[in-house]
């Protein structure tokens, strides 16, 4: 079995005590590749160190996370642009908007999102989108910038069927499905059941959003198997089929 964790923060300090063990455990469980989105200037070194340590398994993205958008946004974006020019990243991410915690930098978040989408299109790279309490704002920007060059993954999708179809209508886009699909009352299972397996990629967002039965604990890339199990139940197909299709989907978007 070959699964791909399309969104994991393995460089997080929450893995400082056992990072390599957890990566090896995930590989042994069938999770063979790990796509890591950047957060900001503070995460670049640790992320790239993992790429060097596990060159066949770990792959990095470059972007500015919306929760790191503040007064120094221009400085952070300049660093992102410099890093992207090195051509060592598989996507522009994690980018998007987050209006859950703080709306005081909404204008700057919108600017950063637009700019990073444009860079992705110029470099023919996919985007990895973070969205929290900002569906309308994000879809408005994507509608405005949509063309044949825009492609990517809507990470940690938890929206409605209508929102899912809106995203998939852009063309070369997939929905990132993680631990939330295993939560009893999330309703996400009912939404994705009306979609097709070819529309989905799997992710953990480790160390966040651990699936049942680990909810509330540190998430790990090995737990992607639990997400795959749930998706196999929803679509009434084997886990092997889920792994094969979602891996194919991930490799259609990303080119590690």
PAMAR-133449 format. One record per residue (C-alpha): residue number from 1; chain; x negated, y, z negated. Coordinates in steps of 0.05 Angstrom, whole numbers, plus 5000, padded with zeros to 4 digits. Layout:
BEGIN
(site NUM,"A",(X,Y,Z))
...
END
This chain:
BEGIN
(site 1,"A",(5000,5000,5000))
(site 2,"A",(4975,5069,5019))
(site 3,"A",(5008,5128,4985))
(site 4,"A",(4987,5201,4989))
(site 5,"A",(4997,5249,4932))
(site 6,"A",(5008,5312,4973))
(site 7,"A",(5006,5359,4914))
(site 8,"A",(4963,5347,4852))
(site 9,"A",(4921,5392,4808))
(site 10,"A",(4868,5340,4789))
(site 11,"A",(4819,5396,4774))
(site 12,"A",(4863,5421,4717))
(site 13,"A",(4831,5426,4648))
(site 14,"A",(4884,5377,4624))
(site 15,"A",(4842,5323,4658))
(site 16,"A",(4775,5344,4629))
(site 17,"A",(4771,5284,4583))
(site 18,"A",(4788,5229,4633))
(site 19,"A",(4791,5257,4703))
(site 20,"A",(4751,5204,4741))
(site 21,"A",(4786,5147,4704))
(site 22,"A",(4854,5175,4723))
(site 23,"A",(4833,5183,4796))
(site 24,"A",(4807,5112,4798))
(site 25,"A",(4871,5086,4764))
(site 26,"A",(4913,5121,4818))
(site 27,"A",(4870,5092,4874))
(site 28,"A",(4878,5023,4844))
(site 29,"A",(4953,5034,4842))
(site 30,"A",(4955,5048,4917))
(site 31,"A",(4950,5124,4916))
(site 32,"A",(4891,5131,4963))
(site 33,"A",(4889,5206,4979))
(site 34,"A",(4900,5268,4937))
(site 35,"A",(4915,5336,4968))
(site 36,"A",(4898,5392,4919))
(site 37,"A",(4928,5462,4925))
(site 38,"A",(4888,5520,4898))
(site 39,"A",(4913,5568,4845))
(site 40,"A",(4866,5628,4845))
(site 41,"A",(4792,5646,4839))
(site 42,"A",(4785,5606,4774))
(site 43,"A",(4804,5539,4805))
(site 44,"A",(4761,5539,4869))
(site 45,"A",(4697,5511,4839))
(site 46,"A",(4729,5453,4801))
(site 47,"A",(4772,5435,4861))
(site 48,"A",(4713,5434,4909))
(site 49,"A",(4671,5394,4861))
(site 50,"A",(4724,5339,4864))
(site 51,"A",(4721,5340,4940))
(site 52,"A",(4646,5328,4936))
(site 53,"A",(4654,5273,4884))
(site 54,"A",(4710,5237,4922))
(site 55,"A",(4701,5257,4995))
(site 56,"A",(4745,5200,5021))
(site 57,"A",(4801,5213,4972))
(site 58,"A",(4805,5286,4951))
(site 59,"A",(4822,5342,4999))
(site 60,"A",(4829,5416,4982))
(site 61,"A",(4876,5472,5003))
(site 62,"A",(4862,5546,4996))
(site 63,"A",(4912,5598,4975))
(site 64,"A",(4935,5645,4920))
(site 65,"A",(4990,5618,4875))
(site 66,"A",(5047,5668,4866))
(site 67,"A",(5041,5664,4790))
(site 68,"A",(4969,5690,4797))
(site 69,"A",(4992,5751,4837))
(site 70,"A",(4980,5814,4795))
(site 71,"A",(4941,5879,4797))
(site 72,"A",(4880,5847,4829))
(site 73,"A",(4920,5814,4886))
(site 74,"A",(4877,5847,4941))
(site 75,"A",(4813,5820,4910))
(site 76,"A",(4842,5750,4904))
(site 77,"A",(4868,5751,4976))
(site 78,"A",(4800,5774,5001))
(site 79,"A",(4769,5713,4968))
(site 80,"A",(4822,5667,4998))
(site 81,"A",(4808,5696,5067))
(site 82,"A",(4732,5685,5059))
(site 83,"A",(4742,5614,5036))
(site 84,"A",(4789,5598,5093))
(site 85,"A",(4736,5620,5143))
(site 86,"A",(4692,5562,5119))
(site 87,"A",(4739,5513,5153))
(site 88,"A",(4735,5463,5097))
(site 89,"A",(4808,5465,5075))
(site 90,"A",(4867,5424,5101))
(site 91,"A",(4922,5475,5087))
(site 92,"A",(4938,5544,5061))
(site 93,"A",(4967,5534,4992))
(site 94,"A",(4994,5538,4941))
(site 95,"A",(5031,5600,4966))
(site 96,"A",(5101,5626,4959))
(site 97,"A",(5142,5663,4907))
(site 98,"A",(5160,5652,4834))
(site 99,"A",(5211,5699,4803))
(site 100,"A",(5225,5654,4743))
(site 101,"A",(5172,5681,4695))
(site 102,"A",(5162,5752,4720))
(site 103,"A",(5191,5796,4774))
(site 104,"A",(5145,5856,4762))
(site 105,"A",(5100,5837,4821))
(site 106,"A",(5154,5814,4869))
(site 107,"A",(5132,5863,4923))
(site 108,"A",(5060,5839,4917))
(site 109,"A",(5083,5766,4919))
(site 110,"A",(5122,5779,4983))
(site 111,"A",(5061,5813,5014))
(site 112,"A",(5014,5757,4994))
(site 113,"A",(5061,5704,5020))
(site 114,"A",(5068,5738,5088))
(site 115,"A",(4994,5750,5095))
(site 116,"A",(4976,5678,5078))
(site 117,"A",(5027,5650,5127))
(site 118,"A",(4996,5693,5181))
(site 119,"A",(4927,5667,5164))
(site 120,"A",(4953,5595,5167))
(site 121,"A",(4982,5607,5236))
(site 122,"A",(4917,5638,5261))
(site 123,"A",(4877,5578,5235))
(site 124,"A",(4929,5527,5257))
(site 125,"A",(4937,5502,5186))
(site 126,"A",(4999,5480,5149))
(site 127,"A",(5025,5518,5089))
(site 128,"A",(5042,5489,5021))
(site 129,"A",(5100,5529,4991))
(site 130,"A",(5116,5542,4918))
(site 131,"A",(5187,5567,4905))
(site 132,"A",(5219,5580,4838))
(site 133,"A",(5281,5623,4832))
(site 134,"A",(5263,5653,4900))
(site 135,"A",(5297,5612,4954))
(site 136,"A",(5331,5670,4988))
(site 137,"A",(5269,5714,4987))
(site 138,"A",(5224,5659,5014))
(site 139,"A",(5272,5637,5069))
(site 140,"A",(5281,5710,5091))
(site 141,"A",(5206,5716,5100))
(site 142,"A",(5200,5649,5135))
(site 143,"A",(5258,5666,5181))
(site 144,"A",(5221,5729,5200))
(site 145,"A",(5154,5695,5213))
(site 146,"A",(5180,5630,5243))
(site 147,"A",(5149,5607,5308))
(site 148,"A",(5115,5545,5336))
(site 149,"A",(5053,5558,5294))
(site 150,"A",(5088,5554,5227))
(site 151,"A",(5087,5485,5194))
(site 152,"A",(5079,5456,5126))
(site 153,"A",(5111,5427,5063))
(site 154,"A",(5162,5457,5016))
(site 155,"A",(5130,5432,4952))
(site 156,"A",(5173,5407,4893))
(site 157,"A",(5237,5414,4932))
(site 158,"A",(5297,5418,4885))
(site 159,"A",(5346,5457,4929))
(site 160,"A",(5413,5442,4960))
(site 161,"A",(5428,5403,5023))
(site 162,"A",(5440,5469,5060))
(site 163,"A",(5372,5495,5038))
(site 164,"A",(5339,5430,5058))
(site 165,"A",(5369,5434,5127))
(site 166,"A",(5348,5507,5134))
(site 167,"A",(5276,5488,5119))
(site 168,"A",(5276,5426,5164))
(site 169,"A",(5304,5468,5221))
(site 170,"A",(5239,5507,5224))
(site 171,"A",(5210,5447,5260))
(site 172,"A",(5146,5416,5233))
(site 173,"A",(5165,5418,5159))
(site 174,"A",(5172,5366,5105))
(site 175,"A",(5202,5368,5035))
(site 176,"A",(5156,5350,4977))
(site 177,"A",(5191,5302,4930))
(site 178,"A",(5163,5290,4860))
(site 179,"A",(5182,5271,4790))
(site 180,"A",(5246,5312,4789))
(site 181,"A",(5280,5260,4833))
(site 182,"A",(5275,5211,4775))
(site 183,"A",(5310,5257,4726))
(site 184,"A",(5380,5233,4709))
(site 185,"A",(5419,5297,4721))
(site 186,"A",(5375,5332,4773))
(site 187,"A",(5423,5316,4831))
(site 188,"A",(5363,5314,4877))
(site 189,"A",(5376,5240,4893))
(site 190,"A",(5444,5258,4922))
(site 191,"A",(5413,5312,4966))
(site 192,"A",(5357,5271,4996))
(site 193,"A",(5402,5211,5007))
(site 194,"A",(5435,5254,5061))
(site 195,"A",(5368,5267,5094))
(site 196,"A",(5320,5219,5129))
(site 197,"A",(5257,5188,5102))
(site 198,"A",(5218,5221,5159))
(site 199,"A",(5235,5289,5126))
(site 200,"A",(5198,5274,5061))
(site 201,"A",(5129,5271,5032))
(site 202,"A",(5113,5248,4961))
(site 203,"A",(5077,5287,4907))
(site 204,"A",(5065,5290,4832))
(site 205,"A",(5046,5362,4817))
(site 206,"A",(5002,5330,4763))
(site 207,"A",(4993,5348,4707))
(site 208,"A",(5064,5377,4710))
(site 209,"A",(5133,5347,4720))
(site 210,"A",(5119,5275,4702))
(site 211,"A",(5173,5226,4727))
(site 212,"A",(5215,5182,4683))
(site 213,"A",(5196,5145,4640))
(site 214,"A",(5138,5193,4627))
(site 215,"A",(5179,5257,4627))
(site 216,"A",(5150,5308,4579))
(site 217,"A",(5080,5278,4580))
(site 218,"A",(5021,5295,4624))
(site 219,"A",(5035,5275,4695))
(site 220,"A",(4983,5233,4733))
(site 221,"A",(4974,5217,4806))
(site 222,"A",(4984,5142,4790))
(site 223,"A",(5056,5159,4772))
(site 224,"A",(5069,5173,4846))
(site 225,"A",(5088,5099,4848))
(site 226,"A",(5147,5115,4803))
(site 227,"A",(5170,5169,4851))
(site 228,"A",(5163,5120,4909))
(site 229,"A",(5204,5068,4871))
(site 230,"A",(5260,5118,4861))
(site 231,"A",(5259,5139,4934))
(site 232,"A",(5262,5066,4955))
(site 233,"A",(5324,5057,4912))
(site 234,"A",(5357,5119,4942))
(site 235,"A",(5345,5097,5014))
(site 236,"A",(5354,5023,4999))
(site 237,"A",(5289,5004,5032))
(site 238,"A",(5225,4972,5006))
(site 239,"A",(5171,5012,4970))
(site 240,"A",(5124,4989,5025))
(site 241,"A",(5169,5023,5077))
(site 242,"A",(5172,5086,5035))
(site 243,"A",(5096,5086,5029))
(site 244,"A",(5085,5075,5103))
(site 245,"A",(5135,5129,5126))
(site 246,"A",(5116,5182,5075))
(site 247,"A",(5042,5172,5089))
(site 248,"A",(5055,5179,5163))
(site 249,"A",(5095,5242,5149))
(site 250,"A",(5039,5272,5106))
(site 251,"A",(4987,5258,5160))
(site 252,"A",(5033,5290,5212))
(site 253,"A",(5029,5356,5173))
(site 254,"A",(4960,5353,5142))
(site 255,"A",(4897,5332,5179))
(site 256,"A",(4848,5309,5124))
END
